[in-house]
Amino acid sequence: MKEDEAKHLIDQFNKYASWAVKGYESVFSMSSLCVAGVAVLIAIAGSLGVFSNFLSALPDLWKGVAATAMIAIIGIPMIMIRRNVSKVFNALIGLHEENRAKLIALENHRSKYGSLPDDLTFEKIVRLRPDELAKELEKASSAPT
């Protein structure tokens, strides 16, 4: 493939790579909104004395159970939100690193040989893992022309 076509293909993959990680941004915004909402509700309930009024109305035997239940009701969703955000963040970092490695391999090959293999397509770049893409590029460069 000609160098202009190679540059265009790399540019298209670069756009895809940046848009692929954009989809995860809404997860962080929504999680931040949930955490902030819970914090506001806790602050309002605390300032209105909801927790202390509720606990003082209970017999001494049930105060510990009720306090533990309130902490669990607030804490379990917060732990789940944190776990999900962590999973998404790790997936995002992995995707970014994979795409970065692919872009480096593509640019290195293009700058060294002035082109990319003719059979290399956008779909193939997206589908292959970075190490597979590097092997594919190396194999194409060592093949007789």
ZIJOSUL-V797113 format. One record per pair of residues at least 6 apart in sequence whose C-alpha atoms are under 6 Angstrom apart, sorted by sequence separation. I is the first residue (numbers start at 0). GAP is how many residues later the second one is. If there is no record, write none. Layout:
i:gap
I:GAP
I:GAP
This chain:
i:gap
109:6
54:8
101:28
100:29
16:82
5:109
5:110
2:111
2:112
1:113
0:114
0:115
0:117
